[in-house]
Amino acid sequence: MKNRPNPMHEAREALKTTPKCLAHARTTGLPCKNASMANGRCRMHGGKSTGRSQTHGQRTVEAKLERNQVKRLISMIREL
C-alpha cells in the first residue's frame, strides 16, 4: 500500500505547473494563487458569469427608445 502514489500529491504537483490567475490583491498587491481558466482569471476573479442580463428594467433598448420618444413629444407640446 505504501508504494502507491498519493493522488493529493499528484494534484498539488499538477497545480504547480498550471497557469495562475492574473488578478492582484488591492491591499497587498500580491498575485492570486488560484489556477486560471481559459480567460486568464480564476473562478473568483472573472469566472463564467458575464453579469445579469438586461432583459427587463430601465436599461433595455426598447425602454430607452420609448423614453426618448416621450421626451420628444413633451418638448414638441411645450413648443406649441
mmCIF file of the N, C-alpha and C atoms, coordinates in Angstrom:
data_MODEL
# 
_entry.id   MODEL 
# 
loop_
_atom_site.group_PDB 
_atom_site.id 
_atom_site.type_symbol 
_atom_site.label_atom_id 
_atom_site.label_alt_id 
_atom_site.label_comp_id 
_atom_site.label_asym_id 
_atom_site.label_entity_id 
_atom_site.label_seq_id 
_atom_site.pdbx_PDB_ins_code 
_atom_site.Cartn_x 
_atom_site.Cartn_y 
_atom_site.Cartn_z 
_atom_site.occupancy 
_atom_site.B_iso_or_equiv 
_atom_site.pdbx_formal_charge 
_atom_site.auth_seq_id 
_atom_site.auth_comp_id 
_atom_site.auth_asym_id 
_atom_site.auth_atom_id 
_atom_site.pdbx_PDB_model_num 
ATOM 1   N N  . MET A 1 1  ? 0.816   -1.197 0.000   1.00 0.00 ? 1  MET A N  1 
ATOM 2   C CA . MET A 1 1  ? 0.000   0.000  0.000   1.00 0.00 ? 1  MET A CA 1 
ATOM 3   C C  . MET A 1 1  ? 0.858   1.257  0.000   1.00 0.00 ? 1  MET A C  1 
ATOM 4   N N  . LYS A 1 2  ? 2.007   1.238  0.602   1.00 0.00 ? 2  LYS A N  1 
ATOM 5   C CA . LYS A 1 2  ? 2.831   2.438  0.690   1.00 0.00 ? 2  LYS A CA 1 
ATOM 6   C C  . LYS A 1 2  ? 3.473   2.791  -0.641  1.00 0.00 ? 2  LYS A C  1 
ATOM 7   N N  . ASN A 1 3  ? 3.498   1.863  -1.600  1.00 0.00 ? 3  ASN A N  1 
ATOM 8   C CA . ASN A 1 3  ? 4.151   2.120  -2.867  1.00 0.00 ? 3  ASN A CA 1 
ATOM 9   C C  . ASN A 1 3  ? 3.247   2.873  -3.851  1.00 0.00 ? 3  ASN A C  1 
ATOM 10  N N  . ARG A 1 4  ? 1.948   2.939  -3.573  1.00 0.00 ? 4  ARG A N  1 
ATOM 11  C CA . ARG A 1 4  ? 1.032   3.644  -4.468  1.00 0.00 ? 4  ARG A CA 1 
ATOM 12  C C  . ARG A 1 4  ? 1.240   5.149  -4.336  1.00 0.00 ? 4  ARG A C  1 
ATOM 13  N N  . PRO A 1 5  ? 1.177   5.878  -5.463  1.00 0.00 ? 5  PRO A N  1 
ATOM 14  C CA . PRO A 1 5  ? 1.321   7.335  -5.375  1.00 0.00 ? 5  PRO A CA 1 
ATOM 15  C C  . PRO A 1 5  ? 0.097   7.975  -4.723  1.00 0.00 ? 5  PRO A C  1 
ATOM 16  N N  . ASN A 1 6  ? 0.341   8.990  -3.975  1.00 0.00 ? 6  ASN A N  1 
ATOM 17  C CA . ASN A 1 6  ? -0.721  9.718  -3.290  1.00 0.00 ? 6  ASN A CA 1 
ATOM 18  C C  . ASN A 1 6  ? -1.421  10.626 -4.313  1.00 0.00 ? 6  ASN A C  1 
ATOM 19  N N  . PRO A 1 7  ? -2.738  10.487 -4.518  1.00 0.00 ? 7  PRO A N  1 
ATOM 20  C CA . PRO A 1 7  ? -3.431  11.322 -5.503  1.00 0.00 ? 7  PRO A CA 1 
ATOM 21  C C  . PRO A 1 7  ? -3.398  12.810 -5.160  1.00 0.00 ? 7  PRO A C  1 
ATOM 22  N N  . MET A 1 8  ? -3.389  13.150 -3.888  1.00 0.00 ? 8  MET A N  1 
ATOM 23  C CA . MET A 1 8  ? -3.317  14.557 -3.496  1.00 0.00 ? 8  MET A CA 1 
ATOM 24  C C  . MET A 1 8  ? -1.961  15.151 -3.870  1.00 0.00 ? 8  MET A C  1 
ATOM 25  N N  . HIS A 1 9  ? -0.911  14.360 -3.713  1.00 0.00 ? 9  HIS A N  1 
ATOM 26  C CA . HIS A 1 9  ? 0.423   14.826 -4.081  1.00 0.00 ? 9  HIS A CA 1 
ATOM 27  C C  . HIS A 1 9  ? 0.487   15.085 -5.590  1.00 0.00 ? 9  HIS A C  1 
ATOM 28  N N  . GLU A 1 10 ? -0.105  14.193 -6.364  1.00 0.00 ? 10 GLU A N  1 
ATOM 29  C CA . GLU A 1 10 ? -0.130  14.362 -7.819  1.00 0.00 ? 10 GLU A CA 1 
ATOM 30  C C  . GLU A 1 10 ? -0.927  15.608 -8.204  1.00 0.00 ? 10 GLU A C  1 
ATOM 31  N N  . ALA A 1 11 ? -2.037  15.843 -7.514  1.00 0.00 ? 11 ALA A N  1 
ATOM 32  C CA . ALA A 1 11 ? -2.865  17.005 -7.807  1.00 0.00 ? 11 ALA A CA 1 
ATOM 33  C C  . ALA A 1 11 ? -2.116  18.294 -7.485  1.00 0.00 ? 11 ALA A C  1 
ATOM 34  N N  . ARG A 1 12 ? -1.403  18.314 -6.354  1.00 0.00 ? 12 ARG A N  1 
ATOM 35  C CA . ARG A 1 12 ? -0.635  19.504 -5.990  1.00 0.00 ? 12 ARG A CA 1 
ATOM 36  C C  . ARG A 1 12 ? 0.479   19.771 -6.987  1.00 0.00 ? 12 ARG A C  1 
ATOM 37  N N  . GLU A 1 13 ? 1.119   18.738 -7.451  1.00 0.00 ? 13 GLU A N  1 
ATOM 38  C CA . GLU A 1 13 ? 2.178   18.897 -8.448  1.00 0.00 ? 13 GLU A CA 1 
ATOM 39  C C  . GLU A 1 13 ? 1.606   19.420 -9.766  1.00 0.00 ? 13 GLU A C  1 
ATOM 40  N N  . ALA A 1 14 ? 0.433   18.934 -10.137 1.00 0.00 ? 14 ALA A N  1 
ATOM 41  C CA . ALA A 1 14 ? -0.197  19.404 -11.369 1.00 0.00 ? 14 ALA A CA 1 
ATOM 42  C C  . ALA A 1 14 ? -0.576  20.878 -11.248 1.00 0.00 ? 14 ALA A C  1 
ATOM 43  N N  . LEU A 1 15 ? -1.027  21.314 -10.066 1.00 0.00 ? 15 LEU A N  1 
ATOM 44  C CA . LEU A 1 15 ? -1.389  22.714 -9.864  1.00 0.00 ? 15 LEU A CA 1 
ATOM 45  C C  . LEU A 1 15 ? -0.181  23.638 -9.943  1.00 0.00 ? 15 LEU A C  1 
ATOM 46  N N  . LYS A 1 16 ? 0.983   23.135 -9.613  1.00 0.00 ? 16 LYS A N  1 
ATOM 47  C CA . LYS A 1 16 ? 2.186   23.962 -9.682  1.00 0.00 ? 16 LYS A CA 1 
ATOM 48  C C  . LYS A 1 16 ? 2.535   24.331 -11.117 1.00 0.00 ? 16 LYS A C  1 
ATOM 49  N N  . THR A 1 17 ? 2.161   23.491 -12.069 1.00 0.00 ? 17 THR A N  1 
ATOM 50  C CA . THR A 1 17 ? 2.526   23.739 -13.460 1.00 0.00 ? 17 THR A CA 1 
ATOM 51  C C  . THR A 1 17 ? 1.439   24.466 -14.250 1.00 0.00 ? 17 THR A C  1 
ATOM 52  N N  . THR A 1 18 ? 0.247   24.599 -13.692 1.00 0.00 ? 18 THR A N  1 
ATOM 53  C CA . THR A 1 18 ? -0.836  25.273 -14.412 1.00 0.00 ? 18 THR A CA 1 
ATOM 54  C C  . THR A 1 18 ? -0.644  26.785 -14.349 1.00 0.00 ? 18 THR A C  1 
ATOM 55  N N  . PRO A 1 19 ? -1.136  27.517 -15.341 1.00 0.00 ? 19 PRO A N  1 
ATOM 56  C CA . PRO A 1 19 ? -1.038  28.979 -15.292 1.00 0.00 ? 19 PRO A CA 1 
ATOM 57  C C  . PRO A 1 19 ? -1.871  29.533 -14.145 1.00 0.00 ? 19 PRO A C  1 
ATOM 58  N N  . LYS A 1 20 ? -1.390  30.602 -13.544 1.00 0.00 ? 20 LYS A N  1 
ATOM 59  C CA . LYS A 1 20 ? -2.077  31.196 -12.397 1.00 0.00 ? 20 LYS A CA 1 
ATOM 60  C C  . LYS A 1 20 ? -2.956  32.368 -12.838 1.00 0.00 ? 20 LYS A C  1 
ATOM 61  N N  . CYS A 1 21 ? -3.857  32.722 -11.960 1.00 0.00 ? 21 CYS A N  1 
ATOM 62  C CA . CYS A 1 21 ? -4.772  33.844 -12.197 1.00 0.00 ? 21 CYS A CA 1 
ATOM 63  C C  . CYS A 1 21 ? -3.958  35.137 -12.312 1.00 0.00 ? 21 CYS A C  1 
ATOM 64  N N  . LEU A 1 22 ? -4.402  36.053 -13.161 1.00 0.00 ? 22 LEU A N  1 
ATOM 65  C CA . LEU A 1 22 ? -3.677  37.296 -13.393 1.00 0.00 ? 22 LEU A CA 1 
ATOM 66  C C  . LEU A 1 22 ? -4.123  38.431 -12.470 1.00 0.00 ? 22 LEU A C  1 
ATOM 67  N N  . ALA A 1 23 ? -5.064  38.156 -11.585 1.00 0.00 ? 23 ALA A N  1 
ATOM 68  C CA . ALA A 1 23 ? -5.572  39.196 -10.685 1.00 0.00 ? 23 ALA A CA 1 
ATOM 69  C C  . ALA A 1 23 ? -4.585  39.452 -9.549  1.00 0.00 ? 23 ALA A C  1 
ATOM 70  N N  . HIS A 1 24 ? -4.622  40.683 -9.034  1.00 0.00 ? 24 HIS A N  1 
ATOM 71  C CA . HIS A 1 24 ? -3.781  41.052 -7.895  1.00 0.00 ? 24 HIS A CA 1 
ATOM 72  C C  . HIS A 1 24 ? -4.664  41.610 -6.789  1.00 0.00 ? 24 HIS A C  1 
ATOM 73  N N  . ALA A 1 25 ? -4.238  41.415 -5.544  1.00 0.00 ? 25 ALA A N  1 
ATOM 74  C CA . ALA A 1 25 ? -4.993  41.918 -4.402  1.00 0.00 ? 25 ALA A CA 1 
ATOM 75  C C  . ALA A 1 25 ? -4.824  43.428 -4.290  1.00 0.00 ? 25 ALA A C  1 
ATOM 76  N N  . ARG A 1 26 ? -5.874  44.114 -3.914  1.00 0.00 ? 26 ARG A N  1 
ATOM 77  C CA . ARG A 1 26 ? -5.801  45.569 -3.767  1.00 0.00 ? 26 ARG A CA 1 
ATOM 78  C C  . ARG A 1 26 ? -4.903  45.975 -2.609  1.00 0.00 ? 26 ARG A C  1 
ATOM 79  N N  . THR A 1 27 ? -5.051  45.273 -1.506  1.00 0.00 ? 27 THR A N  1 
ATOM 80  C CA . THR A 1 27 ? -4.350  45.695 -0.297  1.00 0.00 ? 27 THR A CA 1 
ATOM 81  C C  . THR A 1 27 ? -2.887  45.292 -0.291  1.00 0.00 ? 27 THR A C  1 
ATOM 82  N N  . THR A 1 28 ? -2.571  44.075 -0.708  1.00 0.00 ? 28 THR A N  1 
ATOM 83  C CA . THR A 1 28 ? -1.183  43.607 -0.629  1.00 0.00 ? 28 THR A CA 1 
ATOM 84  C C  . THR A 1 28 ? -0.453  43.697 -1.955  1.00 0.00 ? 28 THR A C  1 
ATOM 85  N N  . GLY A 1 29 ? -1.182  43.691 -3.057  1.00 0.00 ? 29 GLY A N  1 
ATOM 86  C CA . GLY A 1 29 ? -0.554  43.724 -4.368  1.00 0.00 ? 29 GLY A CA 1 
ATOM 87  C C  . GLY A 1 29 ? -0.025  42.379 -4.815  1.00 0.00 ? 29 GLY A C  1 
ATOM 88  N N  . LEU A 1 30 ? -0.242  41.354 -4.010  1.00 0.00 ? 30 LEU A N  1 
ATOM 89  C CA . LEU A 1 30 ? 0.237   40.019 -4.361  1.00 0.00 ? 30 LEU A CA 1 
ATOM 90  C C  . LEU A 1 30 ? -0.683  39.370 -5.389  1.00 0.00 ? 30 LEU A C  1 
ATOM 91  N N  . PRO A 1 31 ? -0.131  38.562 -6.288  1.00 0.00 ? 31 PRO A N  1 
ATOM 92  C CA . PRO A 1 31 ? -0.992  37.912 -7.283  1.00 0.00 ? 31 PRO A CA 1 
ATOM 93  C C  . PRO A 1 31 ? -1.824  36.797 -6.665  1.00 0.00 ? 31 PRO A C  1 
ATOM 94  N N  . CYS A 1 32 ? -2.951  36.531 -7.293  1.00 0.00 ? 32 CYS A N  1 
ATOM 95  C CA . CYS A 1 32 ? -3.814  35.435 -6.869  1.00 0.00 ? 32 CYS A CA 1 
ATOM 96  C C  . CYS A 1 32 ? -3.098  34.117 -7.137  1.00 0.00 ? 32 CYS A C  1 
ATOM 97  N N  . LYS A 1 33 ? -3.250  33.164 -6.260  1.00 0.00 ? 33 LYS A N  1 
ATOM 98  C CA . LYS A 1 33 ? -2.544  31.884 -6.388  1.00 0.00 ? 33 LYS A CA 1 
ATOM 99  C C  . LYS A 1 33 ? -3.413  30.773 -6.972  1.00 0.00 ? 33 LYS A C  1 
ATOM 100 N N  . ASN A 1 34 ? -4.648  31.101 -7.340  1.00 0.00 ? 34 ASN A N  1 
ATOM 101 C CA . ASN A 1 34 ? -5.533  30.085 -7.903  1.00 0.00 ? 34 ASN A CA 1 
ATOM 102 C C  . ASN A 1 34 ? -5.176  29.795 -9.358  1.00 0.00 ? 34 ASN A C  1 
ATOM 103 N N  . ALA A 1 35 ? -5.534  28.608 -9.805  1.00 0.00 ? 35 ALA A N  1 
ATOM 104 C CA . ALA A 1 35 ? -5.314  28.243 -11.197 1.00 0.00 ? 35 ALA A CA 1 
ATOM 105 C C  . ALA A 1 35 ? -6.284  29.015 -12.084 1.00 0.00 ? 35 ALA A C  1 
ATOM 106 N N  . SER A 1 36 ? -5.816  29.403 -13.273 1.00 0.00 ? 36 SER A N  1 
ATOM 107 C CA . SER A 1 36 ? -6.657  30.212 -14.145 1.00 0.00 ? 36 SER A CA 1 
ATOM 108 C C  . SER A 1 36 ? -7.446  29.351 -15.116 1.00 0.00 ? 36 SER A C  1 
ATOM 109 N N  . MET A 1 37 ? -8.513  29.958 -15.647 1.00 0.00 ? 37 MET A N  1 
ATOM 110 C CA . MET A 1 37 ? -9.311  29.324 -16.686 1.00 0.00 ? 37 MET A CA 1 
ATOM 111 C C  . MET A 1 37 ? -8.790  29.815 -18.034 1.00 0.00 ? 37 MET A C  1 
ATOM 112 N N  . ALA A 1 38 ? -9.519  29.567 -19.092 1.00 0.00 ? 38 ALA A N  1 
ATOM 113 C CA . ALA A 1 38 ? -9.088  29.950 -20.433 1.00 0.00 ? 38 ALA A CA 1 
ATOM 114 C C  . ALA A 1 38 ? -8.984  31.459 -20.591 1.00 0.00 ? 38 ALA A C  1 
ATOM 115 N N  . ASN A 1 39 ? -9.755  32.233 -19.815 1.00 0.00 ? 39 ASN A N  1 
ATOM 116 C CA . ASN A 1 39 ? -9.721  33.691 -19.947 1.00 0.00 ? 39 ASN A CA 1 
ATOM 117 C C  . ASN A 1 39 ? -8.598  34.337 -19.137 1.00 0.00 ? 39 ASN A C  1 
ATOM 118 N N  . GLY A 1 40 ? -7.789  33.549 -18.450 1.00 0.00 ? 40 GLY A N  1 
ATOM 119 C CA . GLY A 1 40 ? -6.662  34.082 -17.694 1.00 0.00 ? 40 GLY A CA 1 
ATOM 120 C C  . GLY A 1 40 ? -6.985  34.444 -16.268 1.00 0.00 ? 40 GLY A C  1 
ATOM 121 N N  . ARG A 1 41 ? -8.208  34.277 -15.846 1.00 0.00 ? 41 ARG A N  1 
ATOM 122 C CA . ARG A 1 41 ? -8.613  34.583 -14.474 1.00 0.00 ? 41 ARG A CA 1 
ATOM 123 C C  . ARG A 1 41 ? -9.149  33.331 -13.796 1.00 0.00 ? 41 ARG A C  1 
ATOM 124 N N  . CYS A 1 42 ? -9.109  33.323 -12.479 1.00 0.00 ? 42 CYS A N  1 
ATOM 125 C CA . CYS A 1 42 ? -9.648  32.174 -11.755 1.00 0.00 ? 42 CYS A CA 1 
ATOM 126 C C  . CYS A 1 42 ? -11.166 32.297 -11.656 1.00 0.00 ? 42 CYS A C  1 
ATOM 127 N N  . ARG A 1 43 ? -11.805 31.324 -11.059 1.00 0.00 ? 43 ARG A N  1 
ATOM 128 C CA . ARG A 1 43 ? -13.264 31.311 -10.982 1.00 0.00 ? 43 ARG A CA 1 
ATOM 129 C C  . ARG A 1 43 ? -13.801 32.428 -10.086 1.00 0.00 ? 43 ARG A C  1 
ATOM 130 N N  . MET A 1 44 ? -12.949 32.993 -9.224  1.00 0.00 ? 44 MET A N  1 
ATOM 131 C CA . MET A 1 44 ? -13.409 34.063 -8.342  1.00 0.00 ? 44 MET A CA 1 
ATOM 132 C C  . MET A 1 44 ? -13.127 35.460 -8.897  1.00 0.00 ? 44 MET A C  1 
ATOM 133 N N  . HIS A 1 45 ? -12.220 35.576 -9.863  1.00 0.00 ? 45 HIS A N  1 
ATOM 134 C CA . HIS A 1 45 ? -11.838 36.887 -10.391 1.00 0.00 ? 45 HIS A CA 1 
ATOM 135 C C  . HIS A 1 45 ? -12.205 37.070 -11.855 1.00 0.00 ? 45 HIS A C  1 
ATOM 136 N N  . GLY A 1 46 ? -13.227 36.434 -12.317 1.00 0.00 ? 46 GLY A N  1 
ATOM 137 C CA . GLY A 1 46 ? -13.623 36.611 -13.706 1.00 0.00 ? 46 GLY A CA 1 
ATOM 138 C C  . GLY A 1 46 ? -14.090 35.301 -14.282 1.00 0.00 ? 46 GLY A C  1 
ATOM 139 N N  . GLY A 1 47 ? -14.998 34.697 -13.580 1.00 0.00 ? 47 GLY A N  1 
ATOM 140 C CA . GLY A 1 47 ? -15.473 33.381 -13.977 1.00 0.00 ? 47 GLY A CA 1 
ATOM 141 C C  . GLY A 1 47 ? -16.425 33.419 -15.150 1.00 0.00 ? 47 GLY A C  1 
ATOM 142 N N  . LYS A 1 48 ? -17.293 32.468 -15.211 1.00 0.00 ? 48 LYS A N  1 
ATOM 143 C CA . LYS A 1 48 ? -18.172 32.271 -16.350 1.00 0.00 ? 48 LYS A CA 1 
ATOM 144 C C  . LYS A 1 48 ? -19.245 33.340 -16.467 1.00 0.00 ? 48 LYS A C  1 
ATOM 145 N N  . SER A 1 49 ? -19.654 33.921 -15.370 1.00 0.00 ? 49 SER A N  1 
ATOM 146 C CA . SER A 1 49 ? -20.754 34.873 -15.403 1.00 0.00 ? 49 SER A CA 1 
ATOM 147 C C  . SER A 1 49 ? -20.324 36.176 -16.064 1.00 0.00 ? 49 SER A C  1 
ATOM 148 N N  . THR A 1 50 ? -21.153 36.698 -16.933 1.00 0.00 ? 50 THR A N  1 
ATOM 149 C CA . THR A 1 50 ? -20.882 37.986 -17.559 1.00 0.00 ? 50 THR A CA 1 
ATOM 150 C C  . THR A 1 50 ? -21.784 39.060 -16.984 1.00 0.00 ? 50 THR A C  1 
ATOM 151 N N  . GLY A 1 51 ? -22.470 38.757 -15.939 1.00 0.00 ? 51 GLY A N  1 
ATOM 152 C CA . GLY A 1 51 ? -23.358 39.718 -15.309 1.00 0.00 ? 51 GLY A CA 1 
ATOM 153 C C  . GLY A 1 51 ? -24.811 39.403 -15.599 1.00 0.00 ? 51 GLY A C  1 
ATOM 154 N N  . ARG A 1 52 ? -25.648 40.174 -14.998 1.00 0.00 ? 52 ARG A N  1 
ATOM 155 C CA . ARG A 1 52 ? -27.076 39.985 -15.139 1.00 0.00 ? 52 ARG A CA 1 
ATOM 156 C C  . ARG A 1 52 ? -27.514 40.403 -16.534 1.00 0.00 ? 52 ARG A C  1 
ATOM 157 N N  . SER A 1 53 ? -28.418 39.655 -17.117 1.00 0.00 ? 53 SER A N  1 
ATOM 158 C CA . SER A 1 53 ? -28.912 40.010 -18.435 1.00 0.00 ? 53 SER A CA 1 
ATOM 159 C C  . SER A 1 53 ? -29.841 41.206 -18.340 1.00 0.00 ? 53 SER A C  1 
ATOM 160 N N  . GLN A 1 54 ? -29.839 42.025 -19.368 1.00 0.00 ? 54 GLN A N  1 
ATOM 161 C CA . GLN A 1 54 ? -30.656 43.234 -19.382 1.00 0.00 ? 54 GLN A CA 1 
ATOM 162 C C  . GLN A 1 54 ? -31.940 42.984 -20.165 1.00 0.00 ? 54 GLN A C  1 
ATOM 163 N N  . THR A 1 55 ? -32.728 42.029 -19.727 1.00 0.00 ? 55 THR A N  1 
ATOM 164 C CA . THR A 1 55 ? -33.960 41.711 -20.430 1.00 0.00 ? 55 THR A CA 1 
ATOM 165 C C  . THR A 1 55 ? -35.152 42.466 -19.881 1.00 0.00 ? 55 THR A C  1 
ATOM 166 N N  . HIS A 1 56 ? -34.959 43.148 -18.764 1.00 0.00 ? 56 HIS A N  1 
ATOM 167 C CA . HIS A 1 56 ? -36.055 43.910 -18.197 1.00 0.00 ? 56 HIS A CA 1 
ATOM 168 C C  . HIS A 1 56 ? -35.484 45.081 -17.409 1.00 0.00 ? 56 HIS A C  1 
ATOM 169 N N  . GLY A 1 57 ? -36.335 45.980 -17.022 1.00 0.00 ? 57 GLY A N  1 
ATOM 170 C CA . GLY A 1 57 ? -35.894 47.109 -16.217 1.00 0.00 ? 57 GLY A CA 1 
ATOM 171 C C  . GLY A 1 57 ? -35.734 48.373 -17.023 1.00 0.00 ? 57 GLY A C  1 
ATOM 172 N N  . GLN A 1 58 ? -35.037 49.342 -16.474 1.00 0.00 ? 58 GLN A N  1 
ATOM 173 C CA . GLN A 1 58 ? -34.939 50.657 -17.087 1.00 0.00 ? 58 GLN A CA 1 
ATOM 174 C C  . GLN A 1 58 ? -33.870 50.726 -18.168 1.00 0.00 ? 58 GLN A C  1 
ATOM 175 N N  . ARG A 1 59 ? -33.002 49.741 -18.292 1.00 0.00 ? 59 ARG A N  1 
ATOM 176 C CA . ARG A 1 59 ? -31.880 49.873 -19.203 1.00 0.00 ? 59 ARG A CA 1 
ATOM 177 C C  . ARG A 1 59 ? -32.021 49.072 -20.491 1.00 0.00 ? 59 ARG A C  1 
ATOM 178 N N  . THR A 1 60 ? -33.188 48.610 -20.789 1.00 0.00 ? 60 THR A N  1 
ATOM 179 C CA . THR A 1 60 ? -33.356 47.868 -22.033 1.00 0.00 ? 60 THR A CA 1 
ATOM 180 C C  . THR A 1 60 ? -33.411 48.835 -23.202 1.00 0.00 ? 60 THR A C  1 
ATOM 181 N N  . VAL A 1 61 ? -33.059 48.379 -24.352 1.00 0.00 ? 61 VAL A N  1 
ATOM 182 C CA . VAL A 1 61 ? -33.048 49.220 -25.549 1.00 0.00 ? 61 VAL A CA 1 
ATOM 183 C C  . VAL A 1 61 ? -34.439 49.749 -25.846 1.00 0.00 ? 61 VAL A C  1 
ATOM 184 N N  . GLU A 1 62 ? -35.436 48.877 -25.719 1.00 0.00 ? 62 GLU A N  1 
ATOM 185 C CA . GLU A 1 62 ? -36.801 49.308 -26.005 1.00 0.00 ? 62 GLU A CA 1 
ATOM 186 C C  . GLU A 1 62 ? -37.249 50.412 -25.051 1.00 0.00 ? 62 GLU A C  1 
ATOM 187 N N  . ALA A 1 63 ? -36.913 50.272 -23.781 1.00 0.00 ? 63 ALA A N  1 
ATOM 188 C CA . ALA A 1 63 ? -37.317 51.278 -22.804 1.00 0.00 ? 63 ALA A CA 1 
ATOM 189 C C  . ALA A 1 63 ? -36.627 52.608 -23.092 1.00 0.00 ? 63 ALA A C  1 
ATOM 190 N N  . LYS A 1 64 ? -35.357 52.573 -23.493 1.00 0.00 ? 64 LYS A N  1 
ATOM 191 C CA . LYS A 1 64 ? -34.653 53.811 -23.822 1.00 0.00 ? 64 LYS A CA 1 
ATOM 192 C C  . LYS A 1 64 ? -35.295 54.502 -25.021 1.00 0.00 ? 64 LYS A C  1 
ATOM 193 N N  . LEU A 1 65 ? -35.630 53.723 -26.043 1.00 0.00 ? 65 LEU A N  1 
ATOM 194 C CA . LEU A 1 65 ? -36.273 54.298 -27.221 1.00 0.00 ? 65 LEU A CA 1 
ATOM 195 C C  . LEU A 1 65 ? -37.618 54.926 -26.870 1.00 0.00 ? 65 LEU A C  1 
ATOM 196 N N  . GLU A 1 66 ? -38.374 54.232 -26.053 1.00 0.00 ? 66 GLU A N  1 
ATOM 197 C CA . GLU A 1 66 ? -39.687 54.740 -25.665 1.00 0.00 ? 66 GLU A CA 1 
ATOM 198 C C  . GLU A 1 66 ? -39.560 56.024 -24.853 1.00 0.00 ? 66 GLU A C  1 
ATOM 199 N N  . ARG A 1 67 ? -38.594 56.069 -23.933 1.00 0.00 ? 67 ARG A N  1 
ATOM 200 C CA . ARG A 1 67 ? -38.393 57.288 -23.140 1.00 0.00 ? 67 ARG A CA 1 
ATOM 201 C C  . ARG A 1 67 ? -37.963 58.454 -24.021 1.00 0.00 ? 67 ARG A C  1 
ATOM 202 N N  . ASN A 1 68 ? -37.111 58.178 -25.001 1.00 0.00 ? 68 ASN A N  1 
ATOM 203 C CA . ASN A 1 68 ? -36.692 59.244 -25.911 1.00 0.00 ? 68 ASN A CA 1 
ATOM 204 C C  . ASN A 1 68 ? -37.862 59.777 -26.724 1.00 0.00 ? 68 ASN A C  1 
ATOM 205 N N  . GLN A 1 69 ? -38.743 58.896 -27.166 1.00 0.00 ? 69 GLN A N  1 
ATOM 206 C CA . GLN A 1 69 ? -39.937 59.336 -27.902 1.00 0.00 ? 69 GLN A CA 1 
ATOM 207 C C  . GLN A 1 69 ? -40.818 60.211 -27.029 1.00 0.00 ? 69 GLN A C  1 
ATOM 208 N N  . VAL A 1 70 ? -40.997 59.798 -25.805 1.00 0.00 ? 70 VAL A N  1 
ATOM 209 C CA . VAL A 1 70 ? -41.832 60.567 -24.880 1.00 0.00 ? 70 VAL A CA 1 
ATOM 210 C C  . VAL A 1 70 ? -41.215 61.946 -24.632 1.00 0.00 ? 70 VAL A C  1 
ATOM 211 N N  . LYS A 1 71 ? -39.898 62.002 -24.478 1.00 0.00 ? 71 LYS A N  1 
ATOM 212 C CA . LYS A 1 71 ? -39.219 63.285 -24.269 1.00 0.00 ? 71 LYS A CA 1 
ATOM 213 C C  . LYS A 1 71 ? -39.416 64.207 -25.473 1.00 0.00 ? 71 LYS A C  1 
ATOM 214 N N  . ARG A 1 72 ? -39.305 63.634 -26.678 1.00 0.00 ? 72 ARG A N  1 
ATOM 215 C CA . ARG A 1 72 ? -39.500 64.435 -27.883 1.00 0.00 ? 72 ARG A CA 1 
ATOM 216 C C  . ARG A 1 72 ? -40.933 64.970 -27.971 1.00 0.00 ? 72 ARG A C  1 
ATOM 217 N N  . LEU A 1 73 ? -41.905 64.110 -27.638 1.00 0.00 ? 73 LEU A N  1 
ATOM 218 C CA . LEU A 1 73 ? -43.297 64.536 -27.671 1.00 0.00 ? 73 LEU A CA 1 
ATOM 219 C C  . LEU A 1 73 ? -43.567 65.650 -26.656 1.00 0.00 ? 73 LEU A C  1 
ATOM 220 N N  . ILE A 1 74 ? -42.988 65.523 -25.472 1.00 0.00 ? 74 ILE A N  1 
ATOM 221 C CA . ILE A 1 74 ? -43.177 66.552 -24.422 1.00 0.00 ? 74 ILE A CA 1 
ATOM 222 C C  . ILE A 1 74 ? -42.566 67.866 -24.888 1.00 0.00 ? 74 ILE A C  1 
ATOM 223 N N  . SER A 1 75 ? -41.381 67.798 -25.506 1.00 0.00 ? 75 SER A N  1 
ATOM 224 C CA . SER A 1 75 ? -40.760 69.034 -25.955 1.00 0.00 ? 75 SER A CA 1 
ATOM 225 C C  . SER A 1 75 ? -41.565 69.670 -27.087 1.00 0.00 ? 75 SER A C  1 
ATOM 226 N N  . MET A 1 76 ? -42.160 68.850 -27.962 1.00 0.00 ? 76 MET A N  1 
ATOM 227 C CA . MET A 1 76 ? -42.994 69.381 -29.027 1.00 0.00 ? 76 MET A CA 1 
ATOM 228 C C  . MET A 1 76 ? -44.255 70.044 -28.464 1.00 0.00 ? 76 MET A C  1 
ATOM 229 N N  . ILE A 1 77 ? -44.839 69.440 -27.438 1.00 0.00 ? 77 ILE A N  1 
ATOM 230 C CA . ILE A 1 77 ? -46.041 70.002 -26.807 1.00 0.00 ? 77 ILE A CA 1 
ATOM 231 C C  . ILE A 1 77 ? -45.700 71.320 -26.131 1.00 0.00 ? 77 ILE A C  1 
ATOM 232 N N  . ARG A 1 78 ? -44.543 71.419 -25.498 1.00 0.00 ? 78 ARG A N  1 
ATOM 233 C CA . ARG A 1 78 ? -44.147 72.667 -24.831 1.00 0.00 ? 78 ARG A CA 1 
ATOM 234 C C  . ARG A 1 78 ? -43.929 73.787 -25.843 1.00 0.00 ? 78 ARG A C  1 
ATOM 235 N N  . GLU A 1 79 ? -43.424 73.423 -27.028 1.00 0.00 ? 79 GLU A N  1 
ATOM 236 C CA . GLU A 1 79 ? -43.214 74.442 -28.054 1.00 0.00 ? 79 GLU A CA 1 
ATOM 237 C C  . GLU A 1 79 ? -44.534 75.007 -28.553 1.00 0.00 ? 79 GLU A C  1 
ATOM 238 N N  . LEU A 1 80 ? -45.567 74.175 -28.608 1.00 0.00 ? 80 LEU A N  1 
ATOM 239 C CA . LEU A 1 80 ? -46.889 74.629 -29.063 1.00 0.00 ? 80 LEU A CA 1 
ATOM 240 C C  . LEU A 1 80 ? -47.516 75.499 -28.010 1.00 0.00 ? 80 LEU A C  1 
# 
